[in-house]
Amino acid sequence: MFFKRFYDAGLAQASYLIGCDASGEAVVIDANRDIAQYLSAAAAERLRITRVTETHIHADFVSGSRELAERTGATLLLSAEGGRDWQYGFATSDGAAPLHDGDVFQAGRVRFDVMHTPGHTPEHLAFVVTDLATSDRPVGLLSGDCVFVGDVGRPDLLERAAKIAGTMEEAAHALFRSLTRIRDLPDFVQLWPGHGAGSACGKALGAMPQSTIGYERIANWGLTTLDENAFVTEVLAGQPEPPVYFAEMKRINRDGPPLLREWPQPERLEPRFLSPILSRRGIVVDTRSAESFASGHAPGTINLPLGKSFSTWAGWLLPYDGDIYLIAAAQSDAAHAAREMAKIGLDRVIGWFPAEALAVWSDAGGVVERVTQTSSAAIAARVTSGEVTVIDVRNASEWAHGHLPGALHIPVGYLAARLAEIPRGLPVVVQCQGGTRSSIAAGVLLSLGVRDVINLRGGYDEWRREALPIVHD
């Protein structure tokens, strides 16, 4: 059996290529939109991708399964579980083969047994893998988003992200029953999950790429909790805020992801075109560092520094129904940004401006805006006396562990929707845990017309190190 794991750090997402050396057949599971990586790996091993499948309708990235099957001529295998509301809208037109609990398919001597494991989503499947060339006992479980290393999938996304009311408690009970089936697998079965640390598909995913059922049975709270009601209470408590773009991802992946064909290559635009785009309130994303943005940027632009979380914040903060322009330090940065955005379906990147466009903007009379940076020690007296409005942009679990006195809690992704809650007339101090998210938040507030924005560059961590007052609700 040939086995290869692919991991996208920006998405915290794992996909797999599993094949049979003897027959030359291979299966890809949970492909993302970067299908070239699977084609390249298969070709290097002289394997033919004959089947493409996925564990569920994904909510955090655009699936590449449809495009990979179209490119290779492979059979597309899709879940037919979960009821009529959770069927793939393109399954019939694409000639996909339905998968049900108990089904079996093979790639040569590698066998895949299908398990319906609802809870994270109603249609969710897991695949028990057996290398028949060496044993008739299973070697691993492709668990998707049902169970991870150290954690389990969250059952609240349909209600909290897709706004399907009254579903999360029922889903939590379904997840418990699915985990009971997984718990019964032999100790030696390896666990190959669909996500790693940093994913919003669970509360506290481990960073190890894989584990075993035996180890998770003693170390994973979701498998060690044997009381169903206690499990339901725990799995629904303290889940992070689901990114707002998850609902859009569900729709795209259910109805049929558009075929990308190739990665977008945004056109380099003349600096003089930046002014008219901003004047009509076009969406301009400044991909430079937070420090560069703070020292000078064009009003109305949003700062999303290139980094591991770039695609996540793009999904949180950018609309799916508008054209997007970039400001980047180089062509390679613009191409990288466009590629990361395409992974979550933000396909309308029109072009990019070099950083010198800001100088052209300024020379033509445009205002250059700056973000004031401050330290905890420098702002502490104004915070405790109420001379500034503090906006804590961290998530709910971070807030619950302590926050600055008088702070308003508005996570970054909700700033636009909750803008009316921010009092006017006082300087606004934005604060996160260590200063990264607050830099993004400062740019968002400025783009929304909030003036006199100050970034607490050391965040809550610095405030606590200075032994300044902390409030616990």
Buried (B, 14 or more C-beta within 10 A) or exposed (E): BBBBEBEBEBBBBBBBBBBBBEBBBBBBBBBBBBBEBBBEBBEEBEBBBBBBBBBBBBBBBBBBBBBBBBBBEBBBBBBBBBEEEBBBEBBEEBEBBBBEBEBEBBBBBBBBBBBBBBBBBBBBBBBBBBBBEEEEEBBBBBBBBBBBBBBBBBBBBBBBBBEBEEBBBBBBBBBBEBBEBBBEBEEEBBBBBBBBBBBBBBBEBBEBEBBBBBBBBEBBBBBEBEEEEEBBEBBBEEBBBBBBBBBBBBBBBBEBBEEBEEBBBBEEBEBEBBBEBBEEEBBBBBBBBBEBBBEBBBEBBBBBBBBEBBBBBBBBBBEBEEEBBBBBBEEEBBBBBBBBBBBBBBBBBBBBBBBEBBBBBEEEEBEEBEBBBBEBEEBBEBBBEEEBBBBBBBBEBBBEEEBBBBBBBBBBBBBBEEBEEBEEEBBBBBBBBBBBBBBBBBBBBBBBEBEBBBBBBBBBEBBBEEEBEEEEE
